[in-house]
Amino acid sequence: MNEVSKVEIPVEEATASALSDVRRREAVGRLVDRLVRPGADDPLIALFERTTAEARDTDLTEAEIEAELAAYNAERRA
């Protein structure tokens, strides 16, 4: 088995609460391992860059993007 290390990552309070579940925390750890594997291209950064480029290509304004994110977050909380 690989050695594991603990790191602190600042997150919102609701996220911290959700991560109190051991299984979820372990799953997030595996996801982080895959995203930031040393020497590999960072797929998370690539995803953000593609998403940003697509949003700009469709002429969305920052305000429209923020409104969409707010609506998405509101749906998830409902």
C-alpha positions as CSV (number, residue, x, y, z in Angstrom):
1,M,0.0,0.0,0.0
2,N,1.2,3.5,-0.7
3,E,2.1,5.9,2.0
4,V,-0.4,8.6,2.6
5,S,0.2,12.1,3.9
6,K,-2.3,14.5,5.4
7,V,-2.5,18.1,4.1
8,E,-4.8,21.0,5.0
9,I,-6.8,22.5,2.3
10,P,-9.0,25.5,3.0
11,V,-12.7,24.8,2.1
12,E,-16.0,26.4,2.8
13,E,-17.7,25.4,6.0
14,A,-20.4,23.3,4.2
15,T,-17.7,21.4,2.4
16,A,-15.8,20.7,5.6
17,S,-19.0,19.4,7.1
18,A,-19.6,17.1,4.2
19,L,-16.0,15.8,4.5
20,S,-16.6,14.6,8.0
21,D,-17.8,11.4,6.4
22,V,-14.8,9.0,6.2
23,R,-15.8,7.4,2.9
24,R,-16.4,10.7,1.2
25,R,-13.0,12.0,2.5
26,E,-11.2,8.9,1.2
27,A,-12.9,9.4,-2.2
28,V,-11.9,13.0,-2.4
29,G,-8.4,12.0,-1.5
30,R,-8.3,9.6,-4.4
31,L,-9.7,12.2,-6.7
32,V,-7.0,14.7,-5.5
33,D,-4.3,12.1,-6.1
34,R,-5.4,11.6,-9.7
35,L,-5.7,15.4,-10.3
36,V,-2.3,16.4,-9.0
37,R,-0.2,13.4,-9.7
38,P,3.4,14.7,-9.8
39,G,4.8,15.0,-13.3
40,A,1.4,14.7,-15.0
41,D,-0.5,17.5,-16.8
42,D,-3.0,19.0,-14.4
43,P,-6.4,18.0,-15.7
44,L,-8.2,20.3,-13.3
45,I,-6.4,23.3,-14.7
46,A,-7.0,22.1,-18.2
47,L,-10.7,21.7,-17.5
48,F,-10.9,25.2,-16.1
49,E,-9.1,26.6,-19.1
50,R,-11.4,24.8,-21.6
51,T,-14.5,25.9,-19.7
52,T,-13.3,29.5,-19.6
53,A,-12.5,29.4,-23.3
54,E,-15.9,27.9,-24.2
55,A,-17.7,30.6,-22.1
56,R,-15.8,33.3,-23.8
57,D,-16.6,31.8,-27.2
58,T,-20.3,32.0,-26.5
59,D,-19.9,35.7,-25.5
60,L,-21.1,35.1,-21.9
61,T,-20.4,38.0,-19.6
62,E,-18.9,37.5,-16.2
63,A,-22.2,38.5,-14.7
64,E,-24.0,35.8,-16.7
65,I,-21.5,33.2,-15.6
66,E,-21.9,34.2,-12.0
67,A,-25.7,34.0,-12.3
68,E,-25.5,30.5,-13.7
69,L,-23.2,29.4,-11.0
70,A,-25.5,30.9,-8.3
71,A,-28.5,29.2,-9.9
72,Y,-26.6,25.8,-10.0
73,N,-25.6,26.1,-6.4
74,A,-29.1,27.1,-5.3
75,E,-30.5,23.9,-7.1
76,R,-27.9,21.7,-5.3
77,R,-29.0,23.1,-1.9
78,A,-32.7,22.6,-2.5
